[in-house]
Amino acid sequence: MKVRVKLYSLFRDAMGSSELLIALPDGSSVGDLLEALMKDERFERAYRTLNGSLVVLDEEGGRLEREDKVGPLVHLMPPPAGGAHVEVGVLKGSELDLAGVIGRLSKASRGAVAVFVGHVKGYNAGERVEGLYYEHSEELLERVLRRIAEEEARKWGLSGVAIYHYVGWRRVGEMTIAVAVAGGSRSEVLPALAEVVERVKHEAPIWKVEHRESGKYYILGDKVIKFEGSPSSLPTSP
């Protein structure tokens, strides 16, 4: 099969042409197309300059992922505005300026911003909650949050992602996490926001201990495990 590849901005200038014709086996994917393009050092250099960040659209303007099959025409371009605005932070007691975060994401937005804010619940499993303690890896947490933000920005074609997570003690009603994503429309930002929050929950090196009336519980992803060891090995409430 022959695939017409229309190039824009940096990729067009790097290749010296606005359109290429690439021969690929029938049923090839976007990943196969990129692999073929990477054989040209001019394209590879532009790709590396953008840290692998690009957008691929089909002939109708629909976004394509690496595993999607390519048709007779694709559009290949850098992300709008040269890449997404990404900010992450690990907070220890200081108050997050959420309005400031939303303001910065709004400036990066192409039409929509979605925000998720998590707080410590007062009750869980029918019991009163006294507070939460978040243990974390100081070496890894911020790196992992940034990786998640950058990967999700590329996947969804977002113009901005912000992830902030508290560690240490948090009392009932206090903020624990704030995530904001910016993009072109709600069809982009709402599913992207949900996916970022889920990835933080399951991938970030954070371990939560919930203090309830009946004792202390590890909250490990979707699992809840009651602590049965020596109380001295767990942090006490503030």
Biotite code that builds the C-alpha atoms (Angstrom):
import biotite.structure as struc

atoms = struc.array([
    struc.Atom([0.000, 0.000, 0.000], chain_id="A", res_id=1, res_name="MET", atom_name="CA", element="C"),
    struc.Atom([1.036, 3.612, -0.591], chain_id="A", res_id=2, res_name="LYS", atom_name="CA", element="C"),
    struc.Atom([0.453, 6.141, 2.175], chain_id="A", res_id=3, res_name="VAL", atom_name="CA", element="C"),
    struc.Atom([0.427, 9.872, 1.496], chain_id="A", res_id=4, res_name="ARG", atom_name="CA", element="C"),
    struc.Atom([1.926, 11.644, 4.496], chain_id="A", res_id=5, res_name="VAL", atom_name="CA", element="C"),
    struc.Atom([1.223, 15.373, 4.711], chain_id="A", res_id=6, res_name="LYS", atom_name="CA", element="C"),
    struc.Atom([3.845, 17.133, 6.832], chain_id="A", res_id=7, res_name="LEU", atom_name="CA", element="C"),
    struc.Atom([3.492, 20.359, 8.791], chain_id="A", res_id=8, res_name="TYR", atom_name="CA", element="C"),
    struc.Atom([5.738, 22.882, 10.531], chain_id="A", res_id=9, res_name="SER", atom_name="CA", element="C"),
    struc.Atom([9.038, 21.439, 11.788], chain_id="A", res_id=10, res_name="LEU", atom_name="CA", element="C"),
    struc.Atom([8.560, 18.087, 10.001], chain_id="A", res_id=11, res_name="PHE", atom_name="CA", element="C"),
    struc.Atom([7.802, 19.774, 6.666], chain_id="A", res_id=12, res_name="ARG", atom_name="CA", element="C"),
    struc.Atom([10.857, 21.988, 6.931], chain_id="A", res_id=13, res_name="ASP", atom_name="CA", element="C"),
    struc.Atom([13.118, 19.138, 8.077], chain_id="A", res_id=14, res_name="ALA", atom_name="CA", element="C"),
    struc.Atom([12.121, 16.964, 5.098], chain_id="A", res_id=15, res_name="MET", atom_name="CA", element="C"),
    struc.Atom([12.057, 19.803, 2.577], chain_id="A", res_id=16, res_name="GLY", atom_name="CA", element="C"),
    struc.Atom([8.592, 18.794, 1.403], chain_id="A", res_id=17, res_name="SER", atom_name="CA", element="C"),
    struc.Atom([4.977, 19.110, 2.521], chain_id="A", res_id=18, res_name="SER", atom_name="CA", element="C"),
    struc.Atom([4.089, 15.604, 1.379], chain_id="A", res_id=19, res_name="GLU", atom_name="CA", element="C"),
    struc.Atom([5.724, 12.181, 1.192], chain_id="A", res_id=20, res_name="LEU", atom_name="CA", element="C"),
    struc.Atom([4.610, 8.888, -0.367], chain_id="A", res_id=21, res_name="LEU", atom_name="CA", element="C"),
    struc.Atom([5.571, 5.924, 1.801], chain_id="A", res_id=22, res_name="ILE", atom_name="CA", element="C"),
    struc.Atom([5.262, 2.258, 0.744], chain_id="A", res_id=23, res_name="ALA", atom_name="CA", element="C"),
    struc.Atom([4.048, -0.022, 3.547], chain_id="A", res_id=24, res_name="LEU", atom_name="CA", element="C"),
    struc.Atom([2.628, -3.558, 3.786], chain_id="A", res_id=25, res_name="PRO", atom_name="CA", element="C"),
    struc.Atom([-1.166, -3.762, 3.845], chain_id="A", res_id=26, res_name="ASP", atom_name="CA", element="C"),
    struc.Atom([-2.590, -3.384, 7.338], chain_id="A", res_id=27, res_name="GLY", atom_name="CA", element="C"),
    struc.Atom([0.358, -1.361, 8.639], chain_id="A", res_id=28, res_name="SER", atom_name="CA", element="C"),
    struc.Atom([-0.033, 0.738, 11.793], chain_id="A", res_id=29, res_name="SER", atom_name="CA", element="C"),
    struc.Atom([1.015, 4.256, 12.714], chain_id="A", res_id=30, res_name="VAL", atom_name="CA", element="C"),
    struc.Atom([3.949, 2.669, 14.528], chain_id="A", res_id=31, res_name="GLY", atom_name="CA", element="C"),
    struc.Atom([5.023, 0.975, 11.302], chain_id="A", res_id=32, res_name="ASP", atom_name="CA", element="C"),
    struc.Atom([4.780, 4.284, 9.461], chain_id="A", res_id=33, res_name="LEU", atom_name="CA", element="C"),
    struc.Atom([6.909, 6.074, 12.048], chain_id="A", res_id=34, res_name="LEU", atom_name="CA", element="C"),
    struc.Atom([9.481, 3.281, 11.912], chain_id="A", res_id=35, res_name="GLU", atom_name="CA", element="C"),
    struc.Atom([9.730, 3.749, 8.150], chain_id="A", res_id=36, res_name="ALA", atom_name="CA", element="C"),
    struc.Atom([10.046, 7.512, 8.485], chain_id="A", res_id=37, res_name="LEU", atom_name="CA", element="C"),
    struc.Atom([12.739, 7.175, 11.148], chain_id="A", res_id=38, res_name="MET", atom_name="CA", element="C"),
    struc.Atom([15.034, 5.598, 8.555], chain_id="A", res_id=39, res_name="LYS", atom_name="CA", element="C"),
    struc.Atom([15.543, 9.110, 7.214], chain_id="A", res_id=40, res_name="ASP", atom_name="CA", element="C"),
    struc.Atom([17.953, 10.937, 9.527], chain_id="A", res_id=41, res_name="GLU", atom_name="CA", element="C"),
    struc.Atom([16.262, 14.273, 8.793], chain_id="A", res_id=42, res_name="ARG", atom_name="CA", element="C"),
    struc.Atom([12.963, 13.023, 10.173], chain_id="A", res_id=43, res_name="PHE", atom_name="CA", element="C"),
    struc.Atom([14.662, 11.277, 13.082], chain_id="A", res_id=44, res_name="GLU", atom_name="CA", element="C"),
    struc.Atom([16.469, 14.490, 14.034], chain_id="A", res_id=45, res_name="ARG", atom_name="CA", element="C"),
    struc.Atom([13.205, 16.478, 14.029], chain_id="A", res_id=46, res_name="ALA", atom_name="CA", element="C"),
    struc.Atom([11.481, 13.714, 16.011], chain_id="A", res_id=47, res_name="TYR", atom_name="CA", element="C"),
    struc.Atom([14.255, 13.725, 18.625], chain_id="A", res_id=48, res_name="ARG", atom_name="CA", element="C"),
    struc.Atom([14.164, 17.519, 18.819], chain_id="A", res_id=49, res_name="THR", atom_name="CA", element="C"),
    struc.Atom([10.531, 17.254, 19.941], chain_id="A", res_id=50, res_name="LEU", atom_name="CA", element="C"),
    struc.Atom([11.355, 14.394, 22.360], chain_id="A", res_id=51, res_name="ASN", atom_name="CA", element="C"),
    struc.Atom([9.104, 12.073, 20.377], chain_id="A", res_id=52, res_name="GLY", atom_name="CA", element="C"),
    struc.Atom([6.103, 14.371, 20.680], chain_id="A", res_id=53, res_name="SER", atom_name="CA", element="C"),
    struc.Atom([3.911, 14.458, 17.566], chain_id="A", res_id=54, res_name="LEU", atom_name="CA", element="C"),
    struc.Atom([0.306, 14.270, 16.400], chain_id="A", res_id=55, res_name="VAL", atom_name="CA", element="C"),
    struc.Atom([-0.970, 11.932, 13.657], chain_id="A", res_id=56, res_name="VAL", atom_name="CA", element="C"),
    struc.Atom([-4.420, 12.487, 12.151], chain_id="A", res_id=57, res_name="LEU", atom_name="CA", element="C"),
    struc.Atom([-6.391, 10.499, 9.579], chain_id="A", res_id=58, res_name="ASP", atom_name="CA", element="C"),
    struc.Atom([-7.892, 12.019, 6.430], chain_id="A", res_id=59, res_name="GLU", atom_name="CA", element="C"),
    struc.Atom([-10.984, 13.107, 8.387], chain_id="A", res_id=60, res_name="GLU", atom_name="CA", element="C"),
    struc.Atom([-8.921, 14.810, 11.091], chain_id="A", res_id=61, res_name="GLY", atom_name="CA", element="C"),
    struc.Atom([-9.378, 12.056, 13.691], chain_id="A", res_id=62, res_name="GLY", atom_name="CA", element="C"),
    struc.Atom([-6.472, 11.395, 16.019], chain_id="A", res_id=63, res_name="ARG", atom_name="CA", element="C"),
    struc.Atom([-4.504, 8.167, 15.461], chain_id="A", res_id=64, res_name="LEU", atom_name="CA", element="C"),
    struc.Atom([-2.494, 6.268, 18.074], chain_id="A", res_id=65, res_name="GLU", atom_name="CA", element="C"),
    struc.Atom([0.579, 4.138, 17.356], chain_id="A", res_id=66, res_name="ARG", atom_name="CA", element="C"),
    struc.Atom([-1.423, 0.903, 17.240], chain_id="A", res_id=67, res_name="GLU", atom_name="CA", element="C"),
    struc.Atom([-4.072, 2.251, 14.828], chain_id="A", res_id=68, res_name="ASP", atom_name="CA", element="C"),
    struc.Atom([-3.980, 1.219, 11.179], chain_id="A", res_id=69, res_name="LYS", atom_name="CA", element="C"),
    struc.Atom([-3.089, 3.862, 8.633], chain_id="A", res_id=70, res_name="VAL", atom_name="CA", element="C"),
    struc.Atom([-5.191, 4.671, 5.599], chain_id="A", res_id=71, res_name="GLY", atom_name="CA", element="C"),
    struc.Atom([-4.198, 6.149, 2.252], chain_id="A", res_id=72, res_name="PRO", atom_name="CA", element="C"),
    struc.Atom([-3.684, 9.633, 3.775], chain_id="A", res_id=73, res_name="LEU", atom_name="CA", element="C"),
    struc.Atom([-2.375, 10.799, 7.154], chain_id="A", res_id=74, res_name="VAL", atom_name="CA", element="C"),
    struc.Atom([-1.420, 14.206, 8.540], chain_id="A", res_id=75, res_name="HIS", atom_name="CA", element="C"),
    struc.Atom([1.702, 14.346, 10.696], chain_id="A", res_id=76, res_name="LEU", atom_name="CA", element="C"),
    struc.Atom([2.568, 17.411, 12.774], chain_id="A", res_id=77, res_name="MET", atom_name="CA", element="C"),
    struc.Atom([4.135, 18.651, 16.026], chain_id="A", res_id=78, res_name="PRO", atom_name="CA", element="C"),
    struc.Atom([1.734, 19.246, 18.928], chain_id="A", res_id=79, res_name="PRO", atom_name="CA", element="C"),
    struc.Atom([0.041, 22.658, 18.714], chain_id="A", res_id=80, res_name="PRO", atom_name="CA", element="C"),
    struc.Atom([2.076, 25.511, 20.237], chain_id="A", res_id=81, res_name="ALA", atom_name="CA", element="C"),
    struc.Atom([5.188, 23.318, 20.222], chain_id="A", res_id=82, res_name="GLY", atom_name="CA", element="C"),
    struc.Atom([4.180, 20.976, 23.038], chain_id="A", res_id=83, res_name="GLY", atom_name="CA", element="C"),
    struc.Atom([2.123, 20.767, 26.194], chain_id="A", res_id=84, res_name="ALA", atom_name="CA", element="C"),
    struc.Atom([2.526, 22.906, 29.299], chain_id="A", res_id=85, res_name="HIS", atom_name="CA", element="C"),
    struc.Atom([3.387, 20.406, 32.056], chain_id="A", res_id=86, res_name="VAL", atom_name="CA", element="C"),
    struc.Atom([3.723, 21.102, 35.768], chain_id="A", res_id=87, res_name="GLU", atom_name="CA", element="C"),
    struc.Atom([3.896, 18.656, 38.674], chain_id="A", res_id=88, res_name="VAL", atom_name="CA", element="C"),
    struc.Atom([4.542, 19.001, 42.376], chain_id="A", res_id=89, res_name="GLY", atom_name="CA", element="C"),
    struc.Atom([4.886, 17.079, 45.644], chain_id="A", res_id=90, res_name="VAL", atom_name="CA", element="C"),
    struc.Atom([3.363, 19.086, 48.497], chain_id="A", res_id=91, res_name="LEU", atom_name="CA", element="C"),
    struc.Atom([4.094, 18.801, 52.211], chain_id="A", res_id=92, res_name="LYS", atom_name="CA", element="C"),
    struc.Atom([1.605, 20.925, 54.092], chain_id="A", res_id=93, res_name="GLY", atom_name="CA", element="C"),
    struc.Atom([1.768, 24.092, 51.981], chain_id="A", res_id=94, res_name="SER", atom_name="CA", element="C"),
    struc.Atom([-1.482, 25.254, 50.424], chain_id="A", res_id=95, res_name="GLU", atom_name="CA", element="C"),
    struc.Atom([-1.780, 24.763, 46.681], chain_id="A", res_id=96, res_name="LEU", atom_name="CA", element="C"),
    struc.Atom([-2.765, 27.844, 44.689], chain_id="A", res_id=97, res_name="ASP", atom_name="CA", element="C"),
    struc.Atom([-5.382, 25.964, 42.700], chain_id="A", res_id=98, res_name="LEU", atom_name="CA", element="C"),
    struc.Atom([-6.675, 29.123, 41.051], chain_id="A", res_id=99, res_name="ALA", atom_name="CA", element="C"),
    struc.Atom([-3.152, 29.815, 39.813], chain_id="A", res_id=100, res_name="GLY", atom_name="CA", element="C"),
    struc.Atom([-2.860, 26.311, 38.387], chain_id="A", res_id=101, res_name="VAL", atom_name="CA", element="C"),
    struc.Atom([-6.186, 26.654, 36.576], chain_id="A", res_id=102, res_name="ILE", atom_name="CA", element="C"),
    struc.Atom([-5.151, 30.077, 35.288], chain_id="A", res_id=103, res_name="GLY", atom_name="CA", element="C"),
    struc.Atom([-1.921, 28.745, 33.804], chain_id="A", res_id=104, res_name="ARG", atom_name="CA", element="C"),
    struc.Atom([-3.714, 25.798, 32.217], chain_id="A", res_id=105, res_name="LEU", atom_name="CA", element="C"),
    struc.Atom([-6.366, 28.158, 30.852], chain_id="A", res_id=106, res_name="SER", atom_name="CA", element="C"),
    struc.Atom([-3.662, 30.154, 29.073], chain_id="A", res_id=107, res_name="LYS", atom_name="CA", element="C"),
    struc.Atom([-2.415, 26.919, 27.479], chain_id="A", res_id=108, res_name="ALA", atom_name="CA", element="C"),
    struc.Atom([-5.942, 25.772, 26.661], chain_id="A", res_id=109, res_name="SER", atom_name="CA", element="C"),
    struc.Atom([-7.371, 25.576, 23.165], chain_id="A", res_id=110, res_name="ARG", atom_name="CA", element="C"),
    struc.Atom([-10.930, 25.687, 24.495], chain_id="A", res_id=111, res_name="GLY", atom_name="CA", element="C"),
    struc.Atom([-11.390, 23.458, 27.545], chain_id="A", res_id=112, res_name="ALA", atom_name="CA", element="C"),
    struc.Atom([-9.891, 22.775, 30.993], chain_id="A", res_id=113, res_name="VAL", atom_name="CA", element="C"),
    struc.Atom([-11.009, 19.937, 33.284], chain_id="A", res_id=114, res_name="ALA", atom_name="CA", element="C"),
    struc.Atom([-10.047, 19.708, 36.963], chain_id="A", res_id=115, res_name="VAL", atom_name="CA", element="C"),
    struc.Atom([-10.167, 16.953, 39.587], chain_id="A", res_id=116, res_name="PHE", atom_name="CA", element="C"),
    struc.Atom([-9.567, 17.657, 43.280], chain_id="A", res_id=117, res_name="VAL", atom_name="CA", element="C"),
    struc.Atom([-9.486, 14.888, 45.898], chain_id="A", res_id=118, res_name="GLY", atom_name="CA", element="C"),
    struc.Atom([-10.069, 15.416, 49.624], chain_id="A", res_id=119, res_name="HIS", atom_name="CA", element="C"),
    struc.Atom([-9.839, 13.235, 52.739], chain_id="A", res_id=120, res_name="VAL", atom_name="CA", element="C"),
    struc.Atom([-13.246, 11.654, 53.331], chain_id="A", res_id=121, res_name="LYS", atom_name="CA", element="C"),
    struc.Atom([-14.817, 11.924, 56.772], chain_id="A", res_id=122, res_name="GLY", atom_name="CA", element="C"),
    struc.Atom([-16.284, 8.420, 56.590], chain_id="A", res_id=123, res_name="TYR", atom_name="CA", element="C"),
    struc.Atom([-15.256, 5.216, 54.852], chain_id="A", res_id=124, res_name="ASN", atom_name="CA", element="C"),
    struc.Atom([-16.817, 1.747, 55.058], chain_id="A", res_id=125, res_name="ALA", atom_name="CA", element="C"),
    struc.Atom([-19.304, 3.113, 57.603], chain_id="A", res_id=126, res_name="GLY", atom_name="CA", element="C"),
    struc.Atom([-16.578, 4.339, 59.972], chain_id="A", res_id=127, res_name="GLU", atom_name="CA", element="C"),
    struc.Atom([-15.351, 7.760, 60.934], chain_id="A", res_id=128, res_name="ARG", atom_name="CA", element="C"),
    struc.Atom([-11.964, 8.578, 59.441], chain_id="A", res_id=129, res_name="VAL", atom_name="CA", element="C"),
    struc.Atom([-9.442, 10.437, 61.587], chain_id="A", res_id=130, res_name="GLU", atom_name="CA", element="C"),
    struc.Atom([-6.970, 11.201, 58.828], chain_id="A", res_id=131, res_name="GLY", atom_name="CA", element="C"),
    struc.Atom([-4.625, 9.832, 56.182], chain_id="A", res_id=132, res_name="LEU", atom_name="CA", element="C"),
    struc.Atom([-0.871, 9.442, 56.046], chain_id="A", res_id=133, res_name="TYR", atom_name="CA", element="C"),
    struc.Atom([0.843, 9.349, 52.643], chain_id="A", res_id=134, res_name="TYR", atom_name="CA", element="C"),
    struc.Atom([4.242, 7.676, 52.529], chain_id="A", res_id=135, res_name="GLU", atom_name="CA", element="C"),
    struc.Atom([6.172, 8.193, 49.291], chain_id="A", res_id=136, res_name="HIS", atom_name="CA", element="C"),
    struc.Atom([9.451, 7.724, 47.482], chain_id="A", res_id=137, res_name="SER", atom_name="CA", element="C"),
    struc.Atom([11.224, 11.086, 47.596], chain_id="A", res_id=138, res_name="GLU", atom_name="CA", element="C"),
    struc.Atom([13.533, 10.012, 44.791], chain_id="A", res_id=139, res_name="GLU", atom_name="CA", element="C"),
    struc.Atom([10.875, 8.756, 42.399], chain_id="A", res_id=140, res_name="LEU", atom_name="CA", element="C"),
    struc.Atom([7.504, 10.415, 42.983], chain_id="A", res_id=141, res_name="LEU", atom_name="CA", element="C"),
    struc.Atom([7.996, 13.677, 41.107], chain_id="A", res_id=142, res_name="GLU", atom_name="CA", element="C"),
    struc.Atom([9.686, 11.852, 38.204], chain_id="A", res_id=143, res_name="ARG", atom_name="CA", element="C"),
    struc.Atom([6.771, 9.441, 37.887], chain_id="A", res_id=144, res_name="VAL", atom_name="CA", element="C"),
    struc.Atom([4.188, 12.243, 38.023], chain_id="A", res_id=145, res_name="LEU", atom_name="CA", element="C"),
    struc.Atom([6.036, 14.103, 35.261], chain_id="A", res_id=146, res_name="ARG", atom_name="CA", element="C"),
    struc.Atom([6.274, 10.972, 33.111], chain_id="A", res_id=147, res_name="ARG", atom_name="CA", element="C"),
    struc.Atom([2.533, 10.359, 33.463], chain_id="A", res_id=148, res_name="ILE", atom_name="CA", element="C"),
    struc.Atom([1.751, 13.990, 32.584], chain_id="A", res_id=149, res_name="ALA", atom_name="CA", element="C"),
    struc.Atom([3.995, 14.002, 29.507], chain_id="A", res_id=150, res_name="GLU", atom_name="CA", element="C"),
    struc.Atom([2.783, 10.629, 28.224], chain_id="A", res_id=151, res_name="GLU", atom_name="CA", element="C"),
    struc.Atom([-0.883, 11.534, 28.635], chain_id="A", res_id=152, res_name="GLU", atom_name="CA", element="C"),
    struc.Atom([-0.341, 14.917, 26.982], chain_id="A", res_id=153, res_name="ALA", atom_name="CA", element="C"),
    struc.Atom([1.111, 13.172, 23.935], chain_id="A", res_id=154, res_name="ARG", atom_name="CA", element="C"),
    struc.Atom([-1.540, 10.465, 23.878], chain_id="A", res_id=155, res_name="LYS", atom_name="CA", element="C"),
    struc.Atom([-4.522, 12.837, 23.962], chain_id="A", res_id=156, res_name="TRP", atom_name="CA", element="C"),
    struc.Atom([-2.947, 15.800, 22.162], chain_id="A", res_id=157, res_name="GLY", atom_name="CA", element="C"),
    struc.Atom([-3.389, 17.978, 25.260], chain_id="A", res_id=158, res_name="LEU", atom_name="CA", element="C"),
    struc.Atom([-2.045, 21.504, 25.511], chain_id="A", res_id=159, res_name="SER", atom_name="CA", element="C"),
    struc.Atom([-1.456, 21.284, 29.266], chain_id="A", res_id=160, res_name="GLY", atom_name="CA", element="C"),
    struc.Atom([-1.342, 18.879, 32.230], chain_id="A", res_id=161, res_name="VAL", atom_name="CA", element="C"),
    struc.Atom([-0.812, 19.648, 35.921], chain_id="A", res_id=162, res_name="ALA", atom_name="CA", element="C"),
    struc.Atom([-0.506, 17.063, 38.711], chain_id="A", res_id=163, res_name="ILE", atom_name="CA", element="C"),
    struc.Atom([-0.019, 17.963, 42.378], chain_id="A", res_id=164, res_name="TYR", atom_name="CA", element="C"),
    struc.Atom([-0.073, 15.425, 45.228], chain_id="A", res_id=165, res_name="HIS", atom_name="CA", element="C"),
    struc.Atom([0.218, 15.909, 48.975], chain_id="A", res_id=166, res_name="TYR", atom_name="CA", element="C"),
    struc.Atom([2.343, 13.623, 51.139], chain_id="A", res_id=167, res_name="VAL", atom_name="CA", element="C"),
    struc.Atom([2.559, 13.159, 54.899], chain_id="A", res_id=168, res_name="GLY", atom_name="CA", element="C"),
    struc.Atom([-0.460, 13.830, 57.120], chain_id="A", res_id=169, res_name="TRP", atom_name="CA", element="C"),
    struc.Atom([-3.766, 15.091, 55.756], chain_id="A", res_id=170, res_name="ARG", atom_name="CA", element="C"),
    struc.Atom([-6.808, 15.725, 57.918], chain_id="A", res_id=171, res_name="ARG", atom_name="CA", element="C"),
    struc.Atom([-10.454, 15.200, 57.012], chain_id="A", res_id=172, res_name="VAL", atom_name="CA", element="C"),
    struc.Atom([-11.554, 17.726, 54.412], chain_id="A", res_id=173, res_name="GLY", atom_name="CA", element="C"),
    struc.Atom([-8.027, 18.659, 53.330], chain_id="A", res_id=174, res_name="GLU", atom_name="CA", element="C"),
    struc.Atom([-6.916, 18.386, 49.710], chain_id="A", res_id=175, res_name="MET", atom_name="CA", element="C"),
    struc.Atom([-4.881, 15.307, 48.743], chain_id="A", res_id=176, res_name="THR", atom_name="CA", element="C"),
    struc.Atom([-4.508, 15.602, 44.966], chain_id="A", res_id=177, res_name="ILE", atom_name="CA", element="C"),
    struc.Atom([-5.237, 18.089, 42.216], chain_id="A", res_id=178, res_name="ALA", atom_name="CA", element="C"),
    struc.Atom([-5.104, 17.262, 38.503], chain_id="A", res_id=179, res_name="VAL", atom_name="CA", element="C"),
    struc.Atom([-5.930, 19.623, 35.650], chain_id="A", res_id=180, res_name="ALA", atom_name="CA", element="C"),
    struc.Atom([-5.776, 19.043, 31.905], chain_id="A", res_id=181, res_name="VAL", atom_name="CA", element="C"),
    struc.Atom([-6.209, 21.489, 29.031], chain_id="A", res_id=182, res_name="ALA", atom_name="CA", element="C"),
    struc.Atom([-7.180, 20.754, 25.445], chain_id="A", res_id=183, res_name="GLY", atom_name="CA", element="C"),
    struc.Atom([-9.500, 21.618, 22.619], chain_id="A", res_id=184, res_name="GLY", atom_name="CA", element="C"),
    struc.Atom([-12.832, 20.254, 23.819], chain_id="A", res_id=185, res_name="SER", atom_name="CA", element="C"),
    struc.Atom([-14.557, 18.234, 26.541], chain_id="A", res_id=186, res_name="ARG", atom_name="CA", element="C"),
    struc.Atom([-14.249, 15.101, 24.395], chain_id="A", res_id=187, res_name="SER", atom_name="CA", element="C"),
    struc.Atom([-10.476, 15.406, 24.860], chain_id="A", res_id=188, res_name="GLU", atom_name="CA", element="C"),
    struc.Atom([-10.106, 16.677, 28.393], chain_id="A", res_id=189, res_name="VAL", atom_name="CA", element="C"),
    struc.Atom([-12.709, 14.636, 30.300], chain_id="A", res_id=190, res_name="LEU", atom_name="CA", element="C"),
    struc.Atom([-11.462, 11.139, 29.377], chain_id="A", res_id=191, res_name="PRO", atom_name="CA", element="C"),
    struc.Atom([-7.860, 12.338, 29.617], chain_id="A", res_id=192, res_name="ALA", atom_name="CA", element="C"),
    struc.Atom([-8.464, 13.685, 33.125], chain_id="A", res_id=193, res_name="LEU", atom_name="CA", element="C"),
    struc.Atom([-9.967, 10.377, 34.269], chain_id="A", res_id=194, res_name="ALA", atom_name="CA", element="C"),
    struc.Atom([-7.040, 8.445, 32.833], chain_id="A", res_id=195, res_name="GLU", atom_name="CA", element="C"),
    struc.Atom([-4.419, 10.688, 34.462], chain_id="A", res_id=196, res_name="VAL", atom_name="CA", element="C"),
    struc.Atom([-6.089, 10.310, 37.869], chain_id="A", res_id=197, res_name="VAL", atom_name="CA", element="C"),
    struc.Atom([-6.256, 6.526, 37.503], chain_id="A", res_id=198, res_name="GLU", atom_name="CA", element="C"),
    struc.Atom([-2.597, 6.323, 36.451], chain_id="A", res_id=199, res_name="ARG", atom_name="CA", element="C"),
    struc.Atom([-1.516, 8.383, 39.457], chain_id="A", res_id=200, res_name="VAL", atom_name="CA", element="C"),
    struc.Atom([-3.539, 6.091, 41.708], chain_id="A", res_id=201, res_name="LYS", atom_name="CA", element="C"),
    struc.Atom([-1.993, 2.908, 40.300], chain_id="A", res_id=202, res_name="HIS", atom_name="CA", element="C"),
    struc.Atom([1.521, 3.985, 39.239], chain_id="A", res_id=203, res_name="GLU", atom_name="CA", element="C"),
    struc.Atom([2.767, 6.726, 41.548], chain_id="A", res_id=204, res_name="ALA", atom_name="CA", element="C"),
    struc.Atom([5.024, 5.478, 44.397], chain_id="A", res_id=205, res_name="PRO", atom_name="CA", element="C"),
    struc.Atom([2.654, 6.611, 47.172], chain_id="A", res_id=206, res_name="ILE", atom_name="CA", element="C"),
    struc.Atom([1.331, 4.396, 49.972], chain_id="A", res_id=207, res_name="TRP", atom_name="CA", element="C"),
    struc.Atom([-1.664, 5.509, 51.980], chain_id="A", res_id=208, res_name="LYS", atom_name="CA", element="C"),
    struc.Atom([-2.501, 4.572, 55.591], chain_id="A", res_id=209, res_name="VAL", atom_name="CA", element="C"),
    struc.Atom([-6.048, 5.441, 56.627], chain_id="A", res_id=210, res_name="GLU", atom_name="CA", element="C"),
    struc.Atom([-6.717, 5.955, 60.335], chain_id="A", res_id=211, res_name="HIS", atom_name="CA", element="C"),
    struc.Atom([-10.248, 4.903, 61.285], chain_id="A", res_id=212, res_name="ARG", atom_name="CA", element="C"),
    struc.Atom([-12.056, 4.318, 64.560], chain_id="A", res_id=213, res_name="GLU", atom_name="CA", element="C"),
    struc.Atom([-11.388, 0.574, 64.309], chain_id="A", res_id=214, res_name="SER", atom_name="CA", element="C"),
    struc.Atom([-7.698, 0.856, 63.481], chain_id="A", res_id=215, res_name="GLY", atom_name="CA", element="C"),
    struc.Atom([-5.247, 1.614, 60.722], chain_id="A", res_id=216, res_name="LYS", atom_name="CA", element="C"),
    struc.Atom([-5.619, 0.384, 57.139], chain_id="A", res_id=217, res_name="TYR", atom_name="CA", element="C"),
    struc.Atom([-3.253, 0.269, 54.182], chain_id="A", res_id=218, res_name="TYR", atom_name="CA", element="C"),
    struc.Atom([-5.002, 1.572, 51.040], chain_id="A", res_id=219, res_name="ILE", atom_name="CA", element="C"),
    struc.Atom([-3.008, -0.002, 48.215], chain_id="A", res_id=220, res_name="LEU", atom_name="CA", element="C"),
    struc.Atom([-4.665, 0.788, 44.912], chain_id="A", res_id=221, res_name="GLY", atom_name="CA", element="C"),
    struc.Atom([-8.034, -0.970, 45.078], chain_id="A", res_id=222, res_name="ASP", atom_name="CA", element="C"),
    struc.Atom([-7.024, -3.106, 48.074], chain_id="A", res_id=223, res_name="LYS", atom_name="CA", element="C"),
    struc.Atom([-7.730, -2.321, 51.737], chain_id="A", res_id=224, res_name="VAL", atom_name="CA", element="C"),
    struc.Atom([-5.597, -4.226, 54.266], chain_id="A", res_id=225, res_name="ILE", atom_name="CA", element="C"),
    struc.Atom([-5.949, -3.795, 58.035], chain_id="A", res_id=226, res_name="LYS", atom_name="CA", element="C"),
    struc.Atom([-2.645, -3.265, 59.809], chain_id="A", res_id=227, res_name="PHE", atom_name="CA", element="C"),
    struc.Atom([-2.026, -6.050, 62.327], chain_id="A", res_id=228, res_name="GLU", atom_name="CA", element="C"),
    struc.Atom([1.593, -5.362, 63.375], chain_id="A", res_id=229, res_name="GLY", atom_name="CA", element="C"),
    struc.Atom([3.158, -3.268, 66.097], chain_id="A", res_id=230, res_name="SER", atom_name="CA", element="C"),
    struc.Atom([1.512, 0.181, 66.326], chain_id="A", res_id=231, res_name="PRO", atom_name="CA", element="C"),
    struc.Atom([4.927, 1.770, 66.833], chain_id="A", res_id=232, res_name="SER", atom_name="CA", element="C"),
    struc.Atom([5.858, 0.953, 63.245], chain_id="A", res_id=233, res_name="SER", atom_name="CA", element="C"),
    struc.Atom([3.124, 3.193, 61.842], chain_id="A", res_id=234, res_name="LEU", atom_name="CA", element="C"),
    struc.Atom([2.897, 6.960, 62.121], chain_id="A", res_id=235, res_name="PRO", atom_name="CA", element="C"),
    struc.Atom([0.484, 8.230, 64.740], chain_id="A", res_id=236, res_name="THR", atom_name="CA", element="C"),
    struc.Atom([-2.071, 10.926, 64.004], chain_id="A", res_id=237, res_name="SER", atom_name="CA", element="C"),
    struc.Atom([-0.801, 14.522, 64.065], chain_id="A", res_id=238, res_name="PRO", atom_name="CA", element="C"),
])
